[in-house]
Amino acid sequence: MPDPVLLVLDTAPSPRLGRLTGRVDVRHADASSLAGLLPAADVLLVWDAASDAVRAAWPGPGRRPGWVHTAGVRVDRVLCPELAASDTVLTNARGVFERPVAEYVAGLVLAFAKDLPGAPELRGRARHREVQQVAGARAVVVGAGPVGREITRLLHGLGVRVALVGRTARRTIHGAADLDRLAARADWVIAAVPLTDATRGMFDRRFFGLLQPSARFISVGPVACVVRSGLQDALERRWFAGAALDVSEGESPGPDGPSRDVPGLLLSPYPSGATVGWRDRLGEQFVALYEQWARGEPLPNVVDKERGYVPSADLPGGAGPDPGTGPRVNGSAAPPG
């Protein structure tokens, strides 16, 4: 039996596949060659998670891999209607980035509260100034997935009173209907939502108009969830005190704003989860998942392709591993290792 074909949509540096060496027929593709190589692949590893190449190549002729794994949390750059309607199992890198993103948010909360962005203006001069105390402040974390929950845990450790908001209300989590009321009382609003039809542009001029003058807004989700012209307008009018956007590769602010000279705005040019060694952790995660796939075991991190994310365990149908027999290859159960 020939080795399974693993097709890697590449970006430098390539993934380190360790234990899979010699056991897998690894082939590499870029955006221009992906469509021609897809029909031969049993598994597709989207190592270049910032690429839209899968959306463009997937609708073409020929068979398609039974399993696609993206080396990132977002799946909106992979999912297209044809992939969503197929039997292909889609997984993501859930579990790798939650803590780094939460640390980034906590760092921004402390930096804003202690006015660290303004500290360089005081260099060489002693001047009394007062800063905020973080403990006792109110925060709303929008997005009840693993990133939002980790942010909530870390902010609790700083003494912040946190309301976690998800799409569906359940124990300890508010529903979307509570968001406006909670945001209007918050000192910090943290957006950690995936990009779906429901969340695209959800943080708009109307929403920013709800915030207190002292409030700050932090987004660690896709930039498309924020109406950037509305954000810029609200900041320029001093409706609230400040904002920070985590701008990923391929998501430059663009001509519709906001620009870096908007008062109170911080733009981070790198993803908040890109800590030292993150590529190695992604590679190790994929190797572990591949070994489960090769044994025919159900995979964790299976994306609900209708919802556009991995459902949390406390949601209906969100129990983690796919309850079926696992990914299939060439119409049959996944091969043994």
N, C-alpha and C positions, 0 to 999 in steps of 0.2 A: 504494500500500500504506500503510495507516495506521501511525502511529508505534507502536512497542511501548508497552504500558501498564506503567509502573513504579508499584507501590503501595508506599507507605512507611508502616509502622506507626510513628507519630511519637512523639517526645517533644521538648520544647524544650531547646536550640535545634535546629531542623531541619537535616538534612545539607546541606552545600554541594556541589552536584553539578557545578559548574564547566562542563567541556566538554560535558556532556550537555544543557545548556540549549538548548531549541529542537529537540532531536533525539528527545526522549522525552516521552510523555504521562505526566506525573507526577501522581499522585493521592495523597491523604493519608487515613489512617484512624486511628481510635483503637480502643480495645477494644470499644466499643459498635457501631461501624460496620464493623469488619473483615469479619465474616462476609458481609455484603451486598455488599461490594466485591471479595472474593476472586475470584469467577467471571470478572471482566473482566480480571484481572491476568495479564500474561505473566511478570513478575518481582515478587517480594515482598522488599523490604528491611526487615528487622526492626531498625529504628534504635533502638527502645526494647527493648534486649536484656534488661532486667529484667522484661519483661511476660510473663505466661502466656497472653496473648490468642490466640496462634496455636494453642496446644493446644486451646483451647475452640472456636475458629472452624473449624478445618480439617475436622473430620468432617462438615460440613454439605453441602447439595446443590450441584450445579454443578461446572464444571471447576475445576481448580486450577493455579496457576502452575507452569511447568516448572523454575523455579529459585527457591530461597529462600536469601537471604544474611542471616546474623545479625551485627550489629555488635558482637560479643563472641566470646569463645572457647567459653563454655559453650553447649551445645545442648539440655540437659535441659529447659529452659523452652520450647523450640520443638517438640521431637520428641513426637509422639503415635503410637499404633499405625498410624493411617491414613496419616500422612505417611511413617512408616518403610516401609510396604508399597508406597508409590506409586513412580512413575518420576521424581518430582521430585528434582532435584539440590539438595543442601543444602551450603552452604559457610559457613565462619566467618572470624573476623578474625585467624586465626593469622598471626604475624609482626609484630603491632602492640605487643603487651603484654609480650613475653618479657623484654626488657632492663629495663624499669621494675620489673617484679615481682622480678627477680633483684637489682636494686639495693635494693629494699625489704627483701628477706631479708637481704642483706649488712649493711644498716643496723641491722636488729634484732639480728643476731649480734653486731655491735660494741657496740650499746647494752647488751645483756644482759651481755656479757663485761666491759665497762668500768663496769657498774653505773650507767649514765646515768639510768635511772628513779629511782634513789635519790639522785641528786645534789642535787635541790632541798632535801632534808632537811638538807643540809650547808651551805646558803647562809648566808654570814656567819660560818661557823665553820671553823676549820682543824682537821682531824682526819685522822690517818694512816689509810689503808685500803689494802687490797690488792685488785687486780682480776685478771681472767684474761687470759692470753695466748691469742690466737686461733690463731696459727700452731702447727701440730702437733696441734690438736684433731681429733677424729673427727666426721664428719657423715654422716648417711644422708639422701639425698634420695629420697623416694618419689614416683614418677611420672617416666617416662623420655621424656615428650614434650618439645616445644621449651622449655617453661618450666623443667622440671626440668633439662634439659641446660644452659640458660643459667645457672641457679642454680649448677650444678656448676662451670661454667667460672669464674664470679666467685669462688666460695669457694676454688677452687684458687689463684686469684691472691692470696688472703689467707694462703695456706699451710696451708689446712685439708685434711685427708685425707678424701676424699669417696667414699662408696659409693653408686652410683646404682642404684635398684631399679625394675624394670618388671614388667609382668605376665609377660613371657616372657624367660627368660635368653638372652643372646646376647653377642657380643664386648663387653667392658668394662661390661656391664650385668648385674646380678644379677637372678634371678627372684624371684617372690613368696615362694617357699619359704624364701629366705634372710633375709626381713625380720626375723623375731623375733630371730634370732641377731645380726644386725647392729645392730638397735635397742638391744639389751641392753648393747652396748659403746659406744654413741655418746654424745658430748657434746651433739650437736644432731640433732634429727629434724625434717626439713622435709617437709611434706605438700604435694604439688603434683599431685594426681590429679584427673581429671574425675569428675563424678558419674554413676555407672552403678549397676546393680543390685549389682555386685561390690564397689563402693567405698562405698556408702551405709552409714554407721555403722561403717566398718572400724577407726577409731581409737576404741576403747572402753575400758572400765575394765580389761579383761584386758590390752590392749595397754599402757596407761599403767603397769600394774603391772610391766612388763618393764624400764622405764627406770631408769637409775642415779639416785641421789638428787641428783646434780649436773647432770643432763641438762635440756635445754630443748626444748620442742616448738613449732614454728612452722607454722601452716597458712595457705596462700595459695590453697587450693582452696575449693570450696563448703562451707559450714558443715555441710551435711547429712552430710558424710563423717566428722564428728566427733560422737560421742555426748557431748553437752555436759554432761549430768548426771554422766557418768563422769569427764569432765575436771575438773569442779568438785570432785567427791569426792576424786580423786587429788591435786589441788593442796591442798585443805584438810587432807589427811592427810600432806602434805609428802612424797609418794612421789617426786616429782622437783621441780626447782628453779623452773620457770616455763614459761609458754606465751604465745603471741601468736596471735590469730585475726584474719584479714582479713575483716571483716563487710561484705558488699555490700548495696546497697539491697534492701529486701524480705527481708533475712535477719537481723532483729534477734534477739538471743539468746533472747527469749521467756521464758515463765514457768518452763520446765524448766531454766533456767540456761545458762551460768554468768553471774553478775552481775559488774558492774565492781569490786565490792569483794572478789572472790576473791583470796586472797594469791598473788602471782606472776603474775597474768594481765593481759595488755595486750589491749585490744580496739581495733582500728583501725576508725573509723566510715566509712572510704571505701575503695573498691577500691585495692589496691596498685599497679595499673597506670594509675591516673588521673593521669598527669602533664600538665603544661601543654601544650596543643595536641593532646591525644589525640583530640578529636572531629574536628579537621581531618585527622589521619592516617587515621582510620577512613573519612572521606569520600573522601580521595584513593585509598585502597585500593579502595573500592567502585567508583569511576569507572574505575580501571584494569581491574578484573574485568569490569565491564559492557562495556567496549570489546572485551575478549577474547570475551565471550559473543556480542556483536553480530557478530563476525567468524566465529562458528561454531567457535571454538577450544576445546579442552578447558580446563577451569578448574583452577587449583590450589586447595588448601584444601578438597577435597571430603571431607565427613564420611562415614565408614562408619556407616550408620544402624543397623546391628546392634550395632556396638561402642559407638557414641555419641561418637566423637571422630575426628579425622583421624589415621590410622595413620602412624607414623613410617616413613621410607624403608627402614629396616633390618628391618621386619616384612614377612611375606608379604602381598602386596597393598597395601603402603604406599608406593607409588612417587610419591606426590604427585598430579599431574594425573590426572583420570579418563581411563582408557585408551580410552574410547569416543569418540563424535562430539561430546560436550559436551551441555549442556542442550538440551532440546527445548521448543518452544512450540507449543501447539495441535496436538500430535501430529506436528509436522514439525521438521526441523532448525532451529536458531536462525537468525534472519534475518540477512542481511548488513547491515553498517552503512550 
